[in-house]
Amino acid sequence: MTHLATIDPVQAALLLSIAAIAGLLRALIVHRTAVRREEEHTHRIRIIVEGSMPVHRAAVVRAGAELEAASWPPPEAMRRRPRRARDR
């Protein structure tokens, strides 16, 4: 018999439950972060648009979007992992 066959079924179920709960929590955090980011973006756009004249709103929103996009790091920089001291 293999070593895995000797694992207690209760322990196996507990480990699987913990992994499933951790996955759900991660998905919830990612979702809530995306929702919050969108709410903040909408709030900033409302602030920008409030003081503008209707004929200028499209240009104001476009300029605000360009400024906001420029403030974010490029996507490839966000994916890179920081180098550890031993990798240097």
Disulfide bonds with the S-S distance in Angstrom:
none
